[in-house]
Amino acid sequence: MPATDPAVLSMGEPLLEFNAAAEGTLESSTAFLAGFGGDTSNMAIAARRSGASTGYVTRVGDDAFGRALTDLWQREGVDTTHVVTEPGGETGSYFITRHGDGQHAFTYRRAGSPASRLTPADVPERAVAAAELLHISGITQAVGPSACDAAFHAMETARAHSTLVSYDPNHRPALWPAARARAIVMRSAELADIVLPNLNEGRLLTGVHEPADVLAAFAGRGPAIVVLKMGADGVLLGEEGRTTHVPAHRVVPTDATGAGDTFDGAFAARLLDGDSPLEAARYAVIAAALTTTGHGAVGPIPNREAVLQAGDLRR
């Protein structure tokens, strides 16, 4: 048990990452850089590097991949009290290939992963109640029916204890049918205080095209804050009936893997530290941009000092 409960509690599926060393297809790639991924794990690490105390809720196998991920969280200072090690479990993995201009493609090996077997019993209700913010993603809900039940139980527990709920749809069409995804994502938006879609998935899930309309479709479900992530076009922030555009921070991108997850973690950390939603969004835009200047999901995530220096945000 940690000395104090984490302020940010994230729940989902972690993965081992194999990132192609050179551009090309998976078939043509001959060398890979090993790393770490999983959207909610990335978020927890990003929030920790931006100054928040964080914890992770998941299941991993008792294999080398599971041990490597657990070691990662411990090195990063992410609390692992609620990480369950499953005997005989095979922790998931994925491969990244790149095709120029920072664009990337993913190949997953995750079927039957321990995290897909998360259940409501794995939700640490006392820790959720003690946290300031719970983070859930649509991937957590898509990887398995019991994991989806666990995600809803966690969100409902958070709401019962006035813990903020942060939700990123992170829609992956290959994981579930569109109708199921739409129903679950929109119900989750109703349970969330903060919703963080990207523009492409927002268009698919809402059926509208213009960014302001996509944002409005999510805001209409009731969250206090909606941040629509638009890549090189920055973000649209919706709060208290106002919509504000935050421009992107300009960099030369190498690999956009995990940029949205970094935004989520950085935004949460700064919001809990007292920033206004607009201030937190400006900070998180810079953090996400810096992430794209290196390879892989975790390695390039910047710490607080790097973001402040890049954006001249010291205070």
C-alpha positions as CSV (number, residue, x, y, z in Angstrom):
1,M,0.0,0.0,0.0
2,P,1.5,3.4,-0.9
3,A,2.1,6.0,1.8
4,T,-0.6,8.2,0.1
5,D,-3.2,7.3,-2.5
6,P,-2.4,8.4,-6.0
7,A,-4.2,11.5,-7.2
8,V,-4.6,10.0,-10.7
9,L,-5.7,6.5,-11.2
10,S,-5.7,5.0,-14.7
11,M,-7.1,1.6,-15.7
12,G,-6.6,-0.4,-18.9
13,E,-4.4,-2.6,-21.0
14,P,-0.6,-2.2,-21.2
15,L,1.4,-3.6,-24.1
16,L,5.0,-4.2,-25.1
17,E,6.0,-2.2,-28.1
18,F,8.2,-3.1,-31.0
19,N,9.0,0.0,-33.1
20,A,10.5,-0.5,-36.6
21,A,13.9,1.1,-36.7
22,A,13.4,2.4,-40.3
23,E,10.4,3.4,-42.4
24,G,8.6,0.7,-44.4
25,T,6.1,-2.0,-44.1
26,L,6.1,-4.6,-41.4
27,E,7.1,-7.2,-43.9
28,S,10.2,-5.2,-45.0
29,S,11.3,-4.2,-41.4
30,T,14.3,-6.1,-40.1
31,A,15.0,-4.3,-36.8
32,F,12.8,-3.1,-34.0
33,L,13.3,-1.0,-30.9
34,A,11.6,-2.5,-27.9
35,G,9.5,-0.2,-25.7
36,F,6.3,0.1,-23.9
37,G,2.7,1.2,-24.8
38,G,-0.9,0.9,-24.0
39,D,-2.9,4.1,-24.0
40,T,-3.9,4.3,-20.3
41,S,-0.4,3.2,-19.2
42,N,1.0,6.0,-21.4
43,M,-1.4,8.5,-19.8
44,A,-0.3,7.5,-16.2
45,I,3.3,7.9,-17.1
46,A,2.7,11.3,-18.8
47,A,0.8,12.5,-15.8
48,R,3.5,11.4,-13.5
49,R,6.2,13.1,-15.5
50,S,4.1,16.3,-15.4
51,G,4.1,16.2,-11.6
52,A,1.0,14.2,-10.5
53,S,1.0,11.2,-8.3
54,T,-0.3,8.3,-10.3
55,G,-1.4,4.6,-10.0
56,Y,-2.3,2.0,-12.5
57,V,-5.0,-0.7,-12.4
58,T,-4.5,-3.7,-14.8
59,R,-3.7,-7.3,-15.1
60,V,-0.5,-8.6,-16.7
61,G,1.0,-12.0,-17.2
62,D,3.7,-13.6,-15.2
63,D,5.8,-13.5,-18.3
64,A,8.8,-11.4,-19.3
65,F,6.6,-8.8,-20.9
66,G,4.5,-8.4,-17.7
67,R,7.6,-8.1,-15.6
68,A,9.1,-5.5,-17.9
69,L,6.0,-3.4,-17.7
70,T,5.8,-3.7,-13.9
71,D,9.5,-2.6,-13.7
72,L,8.7,0.3,-16.0
73,W,5.9,1.6,-13.7
74,Q,8.0,1.2,-10.6
75,R,10.9,3.1,-12.3
76,E,8.5,5.9,-13.3
77,G,7.0,6.2,-9.9
78,V,3.6,4.9,-10.9
79,D,2.0,3.0,-8.1
80,T,1.5,-0.7,-8.9
81,T,-0.5,-1.7,-5.8
82,H,-3.5,-2.6,-8.0
83,V,-1.6,-4.4,-10.8
84,V,-2.6,-8.1,-10.7
85,T,-0.1,-10.7,-12.0
86,E,-2.0,-13.5,-13.7
87,P,-0.3,-16.9,-13.6
88,G,0.2,-18.2,-17.1
89,G,-1.1,-15.0,-18.7
90,E,0.5,-13.7,-21.9
91,T,0.9,-9.9,-21.9
92,G,-0.1,-8.3,-25.2
93,S,2.3,-6.6,-27.6
94,Y,2.2,-4.5,-30.8
95,F,4.4,-3.5,-33.7
96,I,4.7,0.0,-35.1
97,T,5.7,0.8,-38.7
98,R,6.1,4.3,-40.2
99,H,5.4,5.5,-43.7
100,G,6.6,9.1,-43.6
101,D,5.4,12.5,-42.2
102,G,5.0,10.9,-38.8
103,Q,2.3,8.5,-39.9
104,H,2.3,5.1,-38.4
105,A,0.5,1.7,-38.6
106,F,0.0,-0.8,-35.8
107,T,-0.1,-4.6,-35.8
108,Y,-1.3,-6.1,-32.5
109,R,-0.8,-9.4,-30.7
110,R,-3.2,-9.0,-27.8
111,A,-6.1,-11.5,-28.1
112,G,-6.8,-13.0,-24.7
113,S,-4.4,-10.7,-22.8
114,P,-4.7,-10.6,-19.0
115,A,-6.0,-7.1,-19.2
116,S,-8.9,-8.2,-21.4
117,R,-10.0,-10.2,-18.4
118,L,-10.3,-7.3,-16.0
119,T,-13.5,-7.6,-14.0
120,P,-15.4,-5.3,-11.6
121,A,-13.8,-7.2,-8.8
122,D,-10.4,-5.8,-10.0
123,V,-11.6,-2.2,-9.4
124,P,-10.0,-0.9,-6.2
125,E,-13.1,1.0,-4.9
126,R,-11.3,2.6,-2.0
127,A,-8.5,3.9,-4.2
128,V,-11.0,5.2,-6.8
129,A,-12.8,7.0,-4.0
130,A,-9.6,8.5,-2.7
131,A,-8.3,9.6,-6.1
132,E,-8.8,13.0,-7.5
133,L,-9.2,11.7,-11.1
134,L,-9.9,8.4,-12.7
135,H,-8.9,7.8,-16.3
136,I,-10.6,5.3,-18.6
137,S,-10.4,4.8,-22.4
138,G,-12.6,3.1,-25.0
139,I,-9.8,0.6,-25.6
140,T,-10.3,-0.7,-22.1
141,Q,-14.0,-1.2,-22.9
142,A,-13.3,-2.8,-26.3
143,V,-10.8,-5.5,-25.4
144,G,-13.3,-7.7,-23.6
145,P,-16.8,-7.7,-22.1
146,S,-15.6,-8.1,-18.6
147,A,-13.1,-5.3,-19.0
148,C,-16.0,-3.1,-20.3
149,D,-18.0,-4.0,-17.2
150,A,-15.0,-3.1,-15.0
151,A,-14.6,0.3,-16.7
152,F,-18.3,1.2,-16.1
153,H,-18.0,0.0,-12.5
154,A,-15.0,2.2,-12.0
155,M,-16.6,5.2,-13.5
156,E,-19.8,4.7,-11.5
157,T,-17.7,4.3,-8.3
158,A,-15.8,7.5,-9.1
159,R,-19.0,9.5,-9.6
160,A,-20.4,8.2,-6.3
161,H,-17.4,9.6,-4.5
162,S,-17.0,12.8,-6.5
163,T,-13.8,11.6,-8.1
164,L,-13.4,13.3,-11.5
165,V,-13.7,11.0,-14.5
166,S,-11.5,11.5,-17.5
167,Y,-12.5,9.6,-20.6
168,D,-10.7,9.2,-24.0
169,P,-12.7,7.2,-26.6
170,N,-9.5,6.2,-28.4
171,H,-11.7,4.4,-30.9
172,R,-10.2,1.4,-32.6
173,P,-12.7,0.1,-35.3
174,A,-10.9,-3.3,-35.5
175,L,-11.8,-4.0,-31.8
176,W,-15.6,-3.8,-31.9
177,P,-18.6,-3.1,-34.1
178,A,-19.4,0.5,-34.8
179,A,-22.8,0.4,-33.2
180,R,-21.5,-1.1,-30.0
181,A,-18.7,1.4,-29.9
182,R,-21.0,4.3,-30.5
183,A,-23.4,3.3,-27.7
184,I,-20.7,2.6,-25.2
185,V,-18.6,5.7,-25.9
186,M,-21.6,8.0,-25.7
187,R,-22.8,6.4,-22.4
188,S,-19.3,6.8,-21.1
189,A,-19.3,10.5,-22.1
190,E,-22.4,10.9,-19.9
191,L,-20.5,9.5,-16.9
192,A,-17.4,11.6,-17.5
193,D,-16.4,15.1,-16.4
194,I,-13.7,15.4,-19.0
195,V,-14.0,13.8,-22.5
196,L,-10.9,13.8,-24.8
197,P,-11.7,12.6,-28.3
198,N,-9.7,13.1,-31.5
199,L,-11.3,14.6,-34.6
200,N,-11.3,11.5,-36.7
201,E,-12.9,9.2,-34.2
202,G,-15.2,12.0,-33.2
203,R,-16.5,12.2,-36.7
204,L,-17.0,8.4,-36.9
205,L,-18.8,8.2,-33.5
206,T,-21.0,11.3,-33.8
207,G,-21.8,11.3,-37.5
208,V,-21.0,15.0,-37.9
209,H,-18.0,16.5,-39.6
210,E,-17.2,20.1,-38.5
211,P,-15.0,20.2,-35.5
212,A,-17.3,22.5,-33.6
213,D,-20.2,20.1,-34.2
214,V,-18.2,17.1,-33.1
215,L,-17.3,18.9,-29.9
216,A,-20.9,20.0,-29.4
217,A,-22.1,16.4,-29.8
218,F,-19.9,15.2,-26.9
219,A,-20.6,18.3,-24.8
220,G,-24.3,17.6,-25.2
221,R,-23.9,14.4,-23.2
222,G,-23.0,16.4,-20.1
223,P,-19.3,16.5,-19.4
224,A,-18.0,19.8,-18.0
225,I,-15.0,19.8,-20.3
226,V,-14.5,18.4,-23.8
227,V,-11.2,18.6,-25.6
228,L,-11.2,17.8,-29.3
229,K,-7.7,16.8,-30.3
230,M,-6.9,17.8,-34.0
231,G,-3.2,16.9,-34.4
232,A,-1.4,19.6,-36.3
233,D,-4.4,21.9,-36.0
234,G,-4.2,22.0,-32.2
235,V,-7.3,21.4,-30.0
236,L,-10.7,22.8,-29.4
237,L,-11.5,23.2,-25.8
238,G,-15.2,23.3,-24.7
239,E,-16.1,24.4,-21.2
240,E,-19.0,26.3,-19.6
241,G,-20.5,26.9,-23.0
242,R,-17.4,28.5,-24.5
243,T,-15.2,27.0,-27.3
244,T,-11.6,28.1,-27.5
245,H,-9.0,27.0,-30.1
246,V,-5.5,26.2,-28.8
247,P,-3.0,26.1,-31.7
248,A,-0.5,23.3,-32.0
249,H,3.0,23.7,-30.8
250,R,5.2,23.4,-33.9
251,V,7.8,20.7,-34.1
252,V,9.2,18.4,-36.8
253,P,7.4,15.1,-36.1
254,T,9.0,11.7,-36.2
255,D,6.5,9.4,-34.6
256,A,3.0,10.4,-33.4
257,T,2.6,7.2,-31.3
258,G,1.0,8.0,-27.9
259,A,0.7,11.8,-28.5
260,G,-2.9,11.8,-27.6
261,D,-2.2,9.8,-24.4
262,T,0.5,12.2,-23.4
263,F,-2.0,15.1,-23.9
264,D,-4.5,13.3,-21.6
265,G,-1.9,12.8,-18.8
266,A,-0.4,16.2,-19.1
267,F,-3.9,17.9,-19.1
268,A,-5.0,15.9,-16.0
269,A,-1.8,16.7,-14.1
270,R,-2.0,20.4,-14.7
271,L,-5.7,20.6,-14.0
272,L,-5.2,19.0,-10.7
273,D,-2.3,21.3,-9.9
274,G,-4.6,24.3,-10.2
275,D,-4.4,25.3,-13.9
276,S,-7.6,26.5,-15.6
277,P,-8.7,24.1,-18.4
278,L,-7.3,26.6,-20.9
279,E,-3.9,26.8,-19.2
280,A,-3.9,23.0,-18.9
281,A,-4.7,22.6,-22.6
282,R,-1.9,24.9,-23.6
283,Y,0.5,23.0,-21.6
284,A,-0.8,19.6,-22.8
285,V,-0.6,20.7,-26.5
286,I,3.2,21.3,-26.0
287,A,3.7,18.0,-24.2
288,A,1.9,16.1,-26.9
289,A,3.9,17.8,-29.6
290,L,7.2,17.1,-27.9
291,T,6.3,13.4,-27.8
292,T,6.2,13.2,-31.6
293,T,9.8,14.2,-31.9
294,G,11.1,10.8,-30.8
295,H,10.3,7.1,-31.5
296,G,7.8,5.1,-29.4
297,A,5.1,5.9,-27.0
298,V,6.9,6.3,-23.7
299,G,10.5,7.3,-24.3
300,P,9.7,10.7,-25.8
301,I,7.1,11.7,-23.1
302,P,8.5,15.0,-21.7
303,N,8.8,15.9,-18.1
304,R,7.3,19.1,-16.7
305,E,10.5,21.2,-16.9
306,A,10.9,20.3,-20.6
307,V,7.3,21.4,-21.4
308,L,7.7,24.6,-19.5
309,Q,10.9,25.4,-21.2
310,A,9.6,24.6,-24.7
311,G,6.5,26.7,-24.2
312,D,8.1,29.5,-22.1
313,L,5.4,28.7,-19.5
314,R,7.5,29.0,-16.3
315,R,5.7,30.7,-13.5
